[in-house]
Amino acid sequence: MDLVPARFPDLVRRLYAEVRGQDALFELPRKKWWIPENGEIDLSVTFHGTKAGNACGPAAGPQTQMAQNLVLSYLAGGRIMELKTVQVNDRLKIPRPCIDMTNVGYNVEWSQELLVEESLREYVAGMMLIEILRRDASFVAGAWQGPPGEVIFDLSVGYDLAGIKSDKVQGFLDGMRDASAAIEKLRAEIPDQFEVARGLDFQKQISNTLTLSTFHGCPADEIEKICEFLIAERDLDVIVKMNPPMLGKDRLEHLLYDVMGYMELKVNPSAYTSGLLFDESLGLMSRLETFAKQRGRRVGAKFSNTLEVLNHKEFFTPDNQVQYLSGGPLHVITMTLTDIWRQAMGPDMPISFSAGIDNKNFPLAVACGMVPVTVCSDLLKPGGYGRMAPYLKSLSDAMTKVGATNVDEYVLDVFNQREPAKGNVRAAALLNTTIAAQMAREDARYRAPVNRKIPNRIDSHLYVFDCITCDKCIPVCPNAANFTYPTPLVNFTYRDVVVDSSGIRPNDQTKTFEIKKERQIANYADFCNECGNCDTFCPEYGGPFIEKPGFYGSIASWKKAAPRDGFFVSTADGQRQIVGRIKGAEYRLTQRNGTSLFDDGVVAVTIMGEDHAVVKAHGIRRNGEHRVDLGIYHTLRFLLTGILDRRYVNQVNAGE
């Protein structure tokens, strides 16, 4: 399933309408936003010489590839956004499902799912929406002004020098360094009524920092050449991703098997030799540090990439021989690697971290002086983006406990390192890393017995209407594809009609149509990449992205998705219309002035009145007869009414 970016004016309209009407945005309620309080605790950090509101943010992955994802990350407290990796091959066919968060976390996706030019547009659009939120006082009355609101966008490109030097990727980098053209194009799309948004002076340079993602298997000399090019020719600060196998086979598998007990996992044997090795990384980073300083730029190391393991489950398709491990076990492995590497490299190399971060270990990672500390897997669990704001509350509480008013004081005092480190924050951060790594190895919550539980299912199957409405499927979607809409409670009987050359007559069989819930779940199909995550956590069978009605943003994307079921809604000139595919067959319902025209692809019938009487047939068959399924008519009319009900703002009705 292809992702289709939303129209920018619709995103802007939704920004204002949903916040004003529901005190939420992309279904994330205000109570789950991180809104800094005026106080003595300063969570701000410096990243490549630039101030960010805090060290937290989404990792390069599913939470950072579309504009609405970036907005959700910001609302939840993210202030350093690691944008999803862009590469020259932008027409990948990623297997579905591609994310398995049943417990520890695996995936088989590894690059952007948009065209390169679409990625550029989404990143610029995301920046602009965030700036509107920050600078229009109607949203948070100035709480995001100043350091708490400062946000940094960190680029990510891959995967080899030839691809990075390609015109396509170079054009992307040009656009991110000077986004003037893209900004003005999007500015012109902002509806006139939003004067504050239209008049903002948006930042022209989206980013001048980059995290290099060479993925698994890129040799050291290639990595060095790429970094030298990005530093010298592109004038970028660069962070190099390190890989878990750098820890070495014996150490890594001791942690995986002996310490944590994941006996079912087998590391891809080639991972130990095909990528950057430990000793190579030390020499590489030392040389790059000198190279960058000579050119007024900075370098750093990121820990870490995911861990390649052989596919041992039935979640992914059998042709995916390798899957990528994340979550708790990766945290233990990566903290150990970071500790050993920092001891060998020294305290001065800047470190960023992303491996199994959650609410409990985030303050510890900040105590290790890591900037940024980013998260992916935890945000794919129930609660979604709303899980991030508590990280910052936990950090504030931890800082208050030791009397720290800023992050540097916290690094020095959390483990009483001020004297051993002689007041040097980086030296204290290195000492803290050793302590944090040991704590991770000793923490039972990362071990296999605790992480084998799977989400519970009940004996129930999803259908178009009604479910237990637990809402788990809504926040676990990183793209905000799942949403709610209202319907009335109804229970009535009806009969299909039979149309033939003699006219219209009711069918003999009486049927019942019933809707039992006032809140329904739907899927905005243009935002859905069928990753499977909502199905993982849905207590019912069938999968929300499969069984719940999927709505497309244009007739073109609806047609392109065939034969997949789904719907497209339009309004124009006093007319409302819904077209849909149900079990592969196409239907159309058009409403105007209290009259409905229902077309099932064979016969069209006019329906009028509160009793929904079929009063006329069009295209009557001269030979034989045809039964018109009025159950589908009722389904379409309730979908149409519910989706367009502006009491619940969604991506379909945002443009109305």
C-alpha positions as CSV (number, residue, x, y, z in Angstrom):
1,M,0.0,0.0,0.0
2,D,1.4,3.4,-1.0
3,L,1.5,6.3,1.4
4,V,-0.2,9.4,0.0
5,P,0.7,12.7,1.7
6,A,-2.3,14.9,2.6
7,R,-3.1,18.2,1.0
8,F,-1.4,21.0,3.0
9,P,-4.5,23.2,3.3
10,D,-6.4,20.2,4.7
11,L,-3.6,19.7,7.3
12,V,-3.8,23.4,8.3
13,R,-7.6,23.4,8.5
14,R,-7.4,20.3,10.7
15,L,-4.8,21.9,12.9
16,Y,-7.2,24.7,13.8
17,A,-10.5,22.8,13.7
18,E,-9.6,19.7,15.7
19,V,-7.8,21.7,18.4
20,R,-10.7,24.1,18.8
21,G,-13.4,21.5,18.6
22,Q,-11.9,18.5,20.3
23,D,-8.9,19.8,22.2
24,A,-6.9,17.2,20.3
25,L,-4.8,16.9,17.2
26,F,-4.6,13.8,15.0
27,E,-6.6,12.2,17.8
28,L,-3.9,12.9,20.4
29,P,-5.8,14.7,23.3
30,R,-4.2,17.8,24.9
31,K,-3.8,16.0,28.2
32,K,-1.2,13.8,26.5
33,W,0.8,16.8,25.0
34,W,3.9,17.9,26.7
35,I,3.3,21.5,27.6
36,P,6.3,22.9,29.6
37,E,5.5,24.5,32.9
38,N,7.2,27.7,33.9
39,G,9.6,26.6,36.6
40,E,13.2,26.2,37.7
41,I,13.9,23.0,35.7
42,D,15.6,23.5,32.4
43,L,15.5,20.4,30.2
44,S,17.2,22.1,27.2
45,V,20.3,20.6,25.6
46,T,22.8,21.6,22.9
47,F,23.0,19.5,19.7
48,H,25.8,20.4,17.3
49,G,25.9,23.8,18.9
50,T,22.2,24.5,18.6
51,K,19.7,24.7,21.4
52,A,16.9,22.2,21.6
53,G,14.1,22.2,24.1
54,N,15.1,18.8,25.5
55,A,17.0,15.7,24.5
56,C,14.0,13.6,23.5
57,G,12.6,12.9,20.1
58,P,11.5,10.2,17.6
59,A,14.2,8.1,15.9
60,A,14.5,7.9,12.2
61,G,11.6,5.6,11.4
62,P,7.9,5.3,11.1
63,Q,7.3,8.3,13.4
64,T,9.2,10.8,11.2
65,Q,8.3,10.2,7.5
66,M,5.1,12.2,7.2
67,A,4.1,15.7,8.2
68,Q,1.4,14.6,10.7
69,N,3.9,12.2,12.3
70,L,6.3,15.1,13.0
71,V,3.5,17.2,14.5
72,L,2.5,14.3,16.8
73,S,6.1,13.9,17.9
74,Y,6.3,17.6,18.7
75,L,3.1,17.6,20.6
76,A,4.3,14.7,22.7
77,G,7.5,16.5,23.6
78,G,10.0,15.5,20.9
79,R,12.4,18.4,20.3
80,I,15.1,16.6,18.2
81,M,13.5,14.9,15.2
82,E,15.6,12.3,13.4
83,L,14.0,12.4,10.0
84,K,13.5,9.0,8.3
85,T,16.4,8.0,6.1
86,V,16.2,9.1,2.5
87,Q,18.0,7.2,-0.3
88,V,18.2,7.2,-4.1
89,N,16.1,4.0,-4.5
90,D,12.7,5.5,-3.5
91,R,10.5,2.8,-5.1
92,L,11.1,0.0,-2.7
93,K,8.6,-2.8,-2.3
94,I,8.4,-3.3,1.5
95,P,6.8,-6.5,2.6
96,R,3.5,-6.3,4.5
97,P,3.2,-6.5,7.4
98,C,6.5,-4.9,8.2
99,I,6.4,-4.2,12.0
100,D,6.0,-6.8,14.7
101,M,5.7,-5.2,18.1
102,T,4.0,-8.3,19.7
103,N,6.6,-8.0,22.5
104,V,10.2,-7.0,22.0
105,G,10.0,-5.6,18.5
106,Y,11.1,-6.5,15.0
107,N,10.8,-4.9,11.6
108,V,11.7,-5.5,8.0
109,E,11.4,-1.9,6.7
110,W,14.6,0.2,6.2
111,S,14.0,3.3,4.2
112,Q,11.5,6.0,3.3
113,E,8.3,4.8,1.7
114,L,7.8,8.1,-0.2
115,L,9.5,9.4,-3.3
116,V,12.4,11.6,-2.4
117,E,10.6,14.8,-3.5
118,E,7.6,13.7,-1.4
119,S,9.9,13.3,1.6
120,L,11.3,16.8,1.2
121,R,7.7,18.2,1.0
122,E,6.6,16.3,4.1
123,Y,9.6,17.5,6.1
124,V,9.0,21.1,5.1
125,A,5.3,20.7,5.7
126,G,5.9,19.2,9.2
127,M,8.3,22.1,10.1
128,M,5.7,24.6,9.0
129,L,2.8,23.0,11.0
130,I,5.0,22.8,14.1
131,E,5.9,26.5,13.7
132,I,2.2,27.4,13.4
133,L,1.6,25.5,16.6
134,R,4.5,27.2,18.4
135,R,3.8,30.7,17.3
136,D,0.0,31.1,17.1
137,A,-0.9,31.9,20.7
138,S,-4.4,30.4,20.2
139,F,-2.9,26.9,20.7
140,V,-0.9,27.0,23.9
141,A,-0.8,30.6,24.9
142,G,3.0,31.0,24.5
143,A,4.1,27.8,26.4
144,W,6.2,26.7,23.4
145,Q,8.0,30.0,23.0
146,G,11.6,30.1,24.1
147,P,14.0,27.2,24.8
148,P,11.3,24.6,25.8
149,G,9.9,24.9,22.2
150,E,13.1,24.9,20.3
151,V,13.1,22.0,17.8
152,I,15.9,20.6,15.6
153,F,15.4,18.5,12.5
154,D,18.2,16.0,11.9
155,L,18.6,14.6,8.4
156,S,19.3,11.0,7.6
157,V,20.6,9.7,4.3
158,G,22.0,6.4,3.0
159,Y,23.2,4.0,2.0
160,D,26.4,4.4,-0.2
161,L,28.5,7.2,-1.6
162,A,27.2,6.7,-5.2
163,G,23.5,7.0,-4.0
164,I,24.2,10.0,-1.8
165,K,26.1,11.8,-4.6
166,S,23.2,11.2,-7.0
167,D,21.2,14.2,-8.3
168,K,18.1,12.9,-6.6
169,V,19.7,12.9,-3.1
170,Q,21.7,16.0,-3.7
171,G,18.5,17.8,-4.7
172,F,17.0,16.7,-1.4
173,L,19.9,18.0,0.6
174,D,19.7,21.3,-1.3
175,G,16.0,21.6,-0.5
176,M,16.6,20.9,3.2
177,R,19.4,23.5,3.4
178,D,17.3,26.1,1.6
179,A,13.6,25.3,1.6
180,S,12.5,28.7,0.4
181,A,10.8,27.5,-2.7
182,A,9.0,24.7,-0.9
183,I,7.9,27.0,1.9
184,E,6.4,29.6,-0.5
185,K,4.6,27.0,-2.4
186,L,3.0,25.6,0.7
187,R,2.4,29.1,2.2
188,A,0.3,29.9,-0.9
189,E,-1.9,26.9,0.0
190,I,-2.7,28.1,3.5
191,P,-6.4,29.2,3.5
192,D,-6.8,33.0,3.7
193,Q,-8.7,32.8,7.0
194,F,-5.6,31.7,8.9
195,E,-3.7,35.0,8.7
196,V,-1.3,34.3,11.5
197,A,-0.1,31.1,9.8
198,R,0.2,32.7,6.4
199,G,2.2,35.5,7.7
200,L,4.8,33.6,9.6
201,D,8.5,33.9,8.8
202,F,9.3,30.2,8.5
203,Q,12.9,29.1,8.8
204,K,14.5,28.6,5.4
205,Q,17.2,26.1,6.5
206,I,15.4,23.0,7.8
207,S,18.6,21.3,8.8
208,N,22.4,21.4,8.7
209,T,23.0,18.2,10.6
210,L,22.9,14.7,9.4
211,T,23.0,11.2,10.8
212,L,24.5,8.8,8.3
213,S,22.7,5.5,8.0
214,T,24.9,3.1,6.1
215,F,22.7,0.3,7.4
216,H,24.3,-3.1,7.8
217,G,27.4,-4.2,5.8
218,C,28.9,-0.9,4.6
219,P,32.8,-1.1,4.8
220,A,34.7,1.4,6.9
221,D,36.5,3.1,4.0
222,E,33.1,3.8,2.3
223,I,31.7,5.3,5.5
224,E,34.7,7.5,5.8
225,K,34.5,8.8,2.2
226,I,30.8,9.5,2.7
227,C,31.4,11.5,5.9
228,E,34.2,13.5,4.3
229,F,32.0,14.3,1.4
230,L,29.1,15.4,3.6
231,I,31.4,17.5,5.8
232,A,33.6,19.1,3.2
233,E,31.2,19.3,0.2
234,R,27.9,19.7,1.9
235,D,29.0,21.6,5.0
236,L,27.1,19.4,7.4
237,D,27.7,18.2,10.9
238,V,27.6,14.4,10.8
239,I,26.8,11.6,13.2
240,V,27.8,8.0,12.3
241,K,25.6,5.1,13.3
242,M,27.3,2.2,15.0
243,N,26.1,-1.4,14.8
244,P,25.4,-3.8,17.7
245,P,27.7,-6.5,16.2
246,M,30.7,-4.2,16.9
247,L,30.4,-5.6,20.4
248,G,31.8,-8.9,19.1
249,K,30.2,-12.3,18.8
250,D,31.1,-13.6,22.3
251,R,30.1,-10.5,24.2
252,L,26.9,-10.0,22.3
253,E,25.7,-13.5,22.5
254,H,26.6,-13.8,26.1
255,L,24.2,-10.9,26.8
256,L,21.6,-12.2,24.4
257,Y,21.6,-15.8,25.7
258,D,23.3,-16.1,29.1
259,V,22.1,-12.8,30.6
260,M,18.7,-12.2,29.0
261,G,17.7,-15.7,27.8
262,Y,16.6,-15.1,24.2
263,M,17.6,-18.5,23.1
264,E,15.2,-18.4,20.2
265,L,17.2,-15.6,18.5
266,K,20.1,-16.2,16.1
267,V,22.2,-13.3,15.0
268,N,22.7,-13.2,11.2
269,P,26.3,-14.6,11.0
270,S,27.4,-12.2,8.3
271,A,26.6,-9.2,10.6
272,Y,29.7,-9.8,12.6
273,T,32.1,-9.3,9.7
274,S,30.3,-7.4,7.0
275,G,30.0,-4.0,8.7
276,L,32.1,-1.5,10.7
277,L,34.2,-3.3,13.3
278,F,35.0,-2.0,16.8
279,D,38.6,-1.1,16.3
280,E,37.9,0.3,12.8
281,S,35.3,2.6,14.3
282,L,37.8,4.1,16.8
283,G,40.2,5.1,14.1
284,L,37.5,6.2,11.8
285,M,35.9,8.6,14.3
286,S,39.3,10.0,15.4
287,R,40.2,10.8,11.8
288,L,36.7,12.3,11.1
289,E,36.9,14.4,14.3
290,T,40.1,16.0,13.1
291,F,38.7,16.4,9.5
292,A,35.6,18.1,10.7
293,K,37.3,20.5,13.1
294,Q,39.6,21.7,10.3
295,R,36.4,22.6,8.5
296,G,34.5,24.1,11.3
297,R,32.1,21.2,11.5
298,R,31.3,18.5,14.2
299,V,31.0,14.8,14.2
300,G,29.5,12.3,16.6
301,A,28.5,8.6,17.0
302,K,25.1,7.2,17.3
303,F,24.3,4.0,19.2
304,S,22.9,2.1,17.5
305,N,21.4,0.5,14.5
306,T,19.0,-2.4,14.9
307,L,20.4,-6.0,15.3
308,E,20.1,-8.4,12.3
309,V,18.6,-11.6,13.5
310,L,17.3,-14.5,11.4
311,N,13.5,-14.8,10.9
312,H,12.3,-17.3,13.5
313,K,8.6,-16.4,13.6
314,E,5.6,-16.6,11.2
315,F,4.7,-12.9,11.4
316,F,6.7,-11.8,8.4
317,T,6.6,-13.5,5.0
318,P,9.0,-16.5,4.7
319,D,11.1,-14.7,2.0
320,N,12.2,-12.3,4.8
321,Q,15.2,-14.3,6.0
322,V,16.5,-11.4,8.1
323,Q,14.5,-9.2,10.5
324,Y,15.7,-6.3,12.6
325,L,15.5,-6.5,16.4
326,S,14.7,-3.5,18.6
327,G,13.3,-2.9,22.0
328,G,14.4,-4.1,25.4
329,P,17.1,-6.6,24.4
330,L,18.7,-4.1,22.0
331,H,18.8,-1.6,24.9
332,V,21.0,-3.9,27.0
333,I,23.3,-4.8,24.1
334,T,23.6,-1.2,23.0
335,M,24.2,0.3,26.4
336,T,27.0,-2.2,26.9
337,L,28.5,-1.4,23.5
338,T,28.3,2.4,24.2
339,D,30.0,2.0,27.6
340,I,32.9,0.0,26.2
341,W,33.2,2.2,23.1
342,R,33.3,5.4,25.2
343,Q,35.9,4.0,27.5
344,A,38.1,3.3,24.5
345,M,37.3,6.5,22.7
346,G,37.3,8.9,25.6
347,P,34.6,11.3,26.9
348,D,34.7,14.1,24.4
349,M,33.0,12.4,21.4
350,P,29.3,13.5,21.2
351,I,27.0,10.5,21.5
352,S,23.4,10.1,20.5
353,F,21.4,7.0,21.5
354,S,18.4,5.1,20.2
355,A,17.8,1.5,21.4
356,G,14.9,0.3,23.5
357,I,14.3,3.7,25.1
358,D,11.2,4.0,27.3
359,N,9.9,6.0,30.3
360,K,12.0,4.1,32.8
361,N,15.4,4.3,31.1
362,F,15.1,7.7,29.4
363,P,16.4,9.7,32.5
364,L,19.4,7.3,32.7
365,A,20.2,7.8,29.1
366,V,20.1,11.6,29.6
367,A,22.3,11.2,32.7
368,C,24.9,9.6,30.3
369,G,25.1,12.9,28.4
370,M,23.6,11.5,25.3
371,V,22.0,14.0,22.8
372,P,19.5,13.2,21.4
373,V,17.9,10.2,23.1
374,T,15.4,9.0,20.6
375,V,12.7,6.4,20.6
376,C,10.8,4.3,18.1
377,S,9.6,0.9,19.4
378,D,8.0,2.2,22.6
379,L,5.8,4.6,20.6
380,L,4.4,1.7,18.6
381,K,2.9,0.2,21.7
382,P,-0.6,1.1,23.2
383,G,-0.6,4.8,23.9
384,G,1.6,5.6,20.9
385,Y,3.0,9.1,20.8
386,G,1.3,9.8,24.1
387,R,3.9,7.6,25.8
388,M,6.6,10.2,25.2
389,A,5.5,13.1,27.4
390,P,5.9,11.0,30.6
391,Y,9.6,10.6,29.7
392,L,10.1,14.3,30.3
393,K,8.1,14.2,33.5
394,S,10.3,11.4,34.8
395,L,13.4,13.3,33.8
396,S,12.1,16.4,35.6
397,D,11.3,14.3,38.7
398,A,14.8,12.7,38.6
399,M,16.4,16.1,38.3
400,T,14.4,17.5,41.2
401,K,15.3,14.6,43.4
402,V,19.0,15.4,43.1
403,G,18.5,19.2,43.2
404,A,19.6,19.7,39.6
405,T,18.1,22.7,37.7
406,N,19.6,21.9,34.3
407,V,20.8,18.8,32.5
408,D,24.5,19.4,33.1
409,E,23.9,19.5,36.8
410,Y,21.9,16.3,36.6
411,V,24.7,14.5,34.8
412,L,27.1,15.6,37.5
413,D,24.9,14.8,40.5
414,V,22.7,11.9,39.7
415,F,25.4,9.4,40.6
416,N,27.5,11.8,42.7
417,Q,30.2,12.2,40.0
418,R,31.0,15.9,40.5
419,E,34.1,15.2,42.5
420,P,35.4,12.0,40.6
421,A,34.9,13.9,37.4
422,K,36.4,17.1,38.7
423,G,33.3,19.0,37.6
424,N,33.8,17.9,34.0
425,V,30.3,17.1,32.6
426,R,31.6,14.8,29.8
427,A,33.8,12.9,32.2
428,A,30.8,12.4,34.5
429,A,28.7,11.3,31.5
430,L,31.3,8.6,30.7
431,L,31.3,7.3,34.4
432,N,27.5,7.4,34.4
433,T,27.4,5.3,31.2
434,T,29.2,2.4,33.0
435,I,26.7,2.5,35.8
436,A,23.7,2.7,33.4
437,A,25.0,-0.2,31.4
438,Q,25.4,-2.3,34.5
439,M,21.9,-1.4,35.6
440,A,20.5,-2.5,32.3
441,R,22.2,-5.8,32.4
442,E,20.9,-6.5,35.9
443,D,17.3,-5.3,35.2
444,A,15.0,-8.3,34.8
445,R,12.5,-6.4,32.7
446,Y,14.7,-6.7,29.6
447,R,14.9,-10.5,29.9
448,A,13.1,-13.0,27.8
449,P,10.7,-14.5,30.4
450,V,9.2,-11.0,30.9
451,N,9.0,-10.3,27.2
452,R,7.2,-13.3,25.8
453,K,3.7,-12.3,26.6
454,I,1.5,-11.5,23.6
455,P,-1.5,-9.2,23.5
456,N,-4.8,-10.9,24.4
457,R,-7.5,-11.6,21.9
458,I,-11.2,-12.1,22.6
459,D,-13.6,-14.3,20.6
460,S,-14.9,-11.6,18.4
461,H,-14.3,-10.4,14.8
462,L,-14.2,-6.9,13.4
463,Y,-16.8,-5.6,11.0
464,V,-17.5,-2.3,9.3
465,F,-19.5,-1.0,12.2
466,D,-19.1,-1.6,16.0
467,C,-16.3,-3.1,17.9
468,I,-15.3,-3.0,21.6
469,T,-14.0,0.5,20.8
470,C,-10.9,0.1,23.1
471,D,-9.2,2.7,20.9
472,K,-5.9,0.8,21.0
473,C,-5.6,0.9,17.2
474,I,-5.7,4.7,17.0
475,P,-2.5,5.7,18.9
476,V,-0.4,2.7,17.8
477,C,-0.5,3.9,14.2
478,P,2.5,6.1,13.6
479,N,0.9,7.8,10.7
480,A,-2.4,8.6,12.4
481,A,-4.3,6.6,9.9
482,N,-6.9,5.2,12.3
483,F,-9.6,7.6,13.6
484,T,-13.0,7.9,15.1
485,Y,-16.3,9.1,13.7
486,P,-19.9,9.2,15.1
487,T,-23.0,7.3,14.2
488,P,-26.5,7.1,15.7
489,L,-27.7,4.0,17.5
490,V,-30.1,2.2,15.1
491,N,-32.0,-1.0,14.9
492,F,-34.5,-1.4,12.1
493,T,-35.7,-4.0,9.5
494,Y,-35.7,-3.6,5.8
495,R,-36.1,-5.6,2.6
496,D,-33.9,-5.6,-0.5
497,V,-35.7,-4.8,-3.7
498,V,-35.9,-6.8,-6.9
499,V,-35.7,-4.9,-10.2
500,D,-36.8,-6.4,-13.5
501,S,-38.5,-5.3,-16.7
502,S,-41.9,-5.1,-14.9
503,G,-40.6,-2.7,-12.3
504,I,-39.6,-2.8,-8.6
505,R,-40.8,-5.1,-5.9
506,P,-39.6,-5.8,-2.3
507,N,-37.8,-9.0,-1.7
508,D,-39.5,-11.6,0.5
509,Q,-36.8,-11.8,3.1
510,T,-36.8,-9.3,6.0
511,K,-33.3,-8.2,7.3
512,T,-32.1,-6.3,10.3
513,F,-29.7,-3.4,10.2
514,E,-28.1,-2.4,13.6
515,I,-25.5,-0.1,14.9
516,K,-24.8,-0.5,18.6
517,K,-22.1,2.1,19.2
518,E,-22.1,5.9,18.9
519,R,-18.3,6.0,18.2
520,Q,-16.9,4.1,15.3
521,I,-13.4,3.4,14.0
522,A,-12.2,4.0,10.4
523,N,-9.0,4.1,8.5
524,Y,-7.6,6.9,6.4
525,A,-6.1,4.6,3.8
526,D,-3.8,7.2,2.3
527,F,-1.9,7.3,5.6
528,C,-1.9,3.5,6.0
529,N,1.0,1.4,4.8
530,E,-0.5,-1.8,6.2
531,C,2.4,-2.2,8.6
532,G,0.1,-4.5,10.7
533,N,0.8,-2.7,14.1
534,C,-2.9,-2.0,14.8
535,D,-3.8,-5.6,14.2
536,T,-1.1,-6.7,16.7
537,F,-2.8,-4.8,19.5
538,C,-6.5,-5.0,18.5
539,P,-8.2,-7.5,20.9
540,E,-10.5,-8.6,18.1
541,Y,-9.7,-10.6,15.0
542,G,-9.5,-9.3,11.5
543,G,-7.2,-6.2,11.7
544,P,-8.6,-2.6,11.9
545,F,-6.8,-1.6,8.7
546,I,-8.4,-4.5,6.9
547,E,-12.0,-4.7,8.3
548,K,-12.7,-1.1,9.3
549,P,-13.8,1.2,6.4
550,G,-10.8,2.7,4.6
551,F,-11.2,6.2,3.2
552,Y,-9.0,7.7,0.5
553,G,-8.2,11.3,0.0
554,S,-8.8,11.4,-3.7
555,I,-10.6,9.4,-6.4
556,A,-7.2,8.7,-7.9
557,S,-5.8,7.0,-4.9
558,W,-9.1,5.1,-4.4
559,K,-8.9,3.8,-8.0
560,K,-5.2,2.9,-7.6
561,A,-5.9,0.9,-4.5
562,A,-8.2,-1.5,-6.4
563,P,-9.1,-4.3,-5.8
564,R,-8.7,-3.4,-2.1
565,D,-12.0,-2.4,-0.5
566,G,-12.4,1.2,0.5
567,F,-14.3,4.5,0.0
568,F,-14.0,8.0,-1.3
569,V,-16.2,10.9,-0.1
570,S,-16.8,14.1,-2.0
571,T,-19.0,17.2,-1.6
572,A,-19.7,19.8,-4.3
573,D,-22.6,22.0,-5.3
574,G,-24.9,20.9,-2.6
575,Q,-24.3,17.2,-3.4
576,R,-22.7,14.6,-1.2
577,Q,-21.3,11.4,-2.6
578,I,-19.6,8.2,-1.4
579,V,-18.1,5.7,-3.8
580,G,-17.0,2.4,-2.4
581,R,-15.6,-1.1,-3.1
582,I,-17.1,-3.8,-0.9
583,K,-15.9,-7.3,-1.4
584,G,-14.5,-6.1,-4.7
585,A,-17.8,-4.8,-6.1
586,E,-18.2,-1.0,-6.7
587,Y,-21.1,1.1,-5.4
588,R,-22.0,4.8,-5.4
589,L,-24.4,6.7,-3.2
590,T,-25.3,10.3,-4.1
591,Q,-27.4,12.6,-1.9
592,R,-29.0,15.9,-2.9
593,N,-32.0,17.7,-1.3
594,G,-33.2,14.7,0.6
595,T,-33.1,12.4,-2.3
596,S,-30.6,9.5,-2.7
597,L,-29.4,7.8,-5.8
598,F,-27.9,4.4,-5.1
599,D,-25.9,2.7,-7.9
600,D,-24.7,-0.9,-7.4
601,G,-23.0,-1.1,-10.8
602,V,-25.9,-2.9,-12.4
603,V,-28.9,-0.8,-11.5
604,A,-29.3,2.6,-10.0
605,V,-32.3,3.4,-7.8
606,T,-33.8,6.6,-6.4
607,I,-34.6,6.4,-2.7
608,M,-36.7,9.0,-0.8
609,G,-38.3,9.7,2.5
610,E,-37.7,8.8,6.1
611,D,-38.7,5.2,5.2
612,H,-36.1,5.1,2.5
613,A,-38.6,3.9,-0.1
614,V,-37.2,2.9,-3.5
615,V,-39.3,5.0,-5.9
616,K,-37.6,4.6,-9.2
617,A,-35.1,2.3,-11.0
618,H,-32.6,3.3,-13.7
619,G,-31.0,0.9,-16.2
620,I,-33.7,-1.8,-15.7
621,R,-32.6,-5.1,-17.0
622,R,-34.8,-6.4,-19.9
623,N,-34.0,-10.0,-19.3
624,G,-34.0,-11.6,-15.9
625,E,-34.0,-9.7,-12.6
626,H,-31.6,-8.1,-10.2
627,R,-31.7,-7.8,-6.4
628,V,-30.6,-4.4,-5.0
629,D,-28.8,-4.9,-1.7
630,L,-30.2,-2.2,0.5
631,G,-28.0,-3.2,3.4
632,I,-25.1,-1.8,1.4
633,Y,-27.2,1.4,0.8
634,H,-27.7,1.8,4.5
635,T,-24.0,1.1,5.2
636,L,-23.0,3.8,2.7
637,R,-25.4,6.4,4.1
638,F,-24.3,6.0,7.7
639,L,-20.7,6.0,6.6
640,L,-21.3,9.2,4.6
641,T,-23.1,11.0,7.3
642,G,-20.7,9.9,10.1
643,I,-17.5,10.8,8.2
644,L,-18.8,14.2,7.3
645,D,-20.0,15.0,10.8
646,R,-17.7,17.8,11.9
647,R,-18.2,17.1,15.6
648,Y,-15.3,14.7,15.0
649,V,-12.7,16.3,12.8
650,N,-10.8,13.8,10.6
651,Q,-8.7,13.9,7.5
652,V,-11.7,13.3,5.2
653,N,-13.8,16.1,6.5
654,A,-10.9,18.5,7.3
655,G,-11.2,20.2,4.0
656,E,-14.9,20.8,4.3
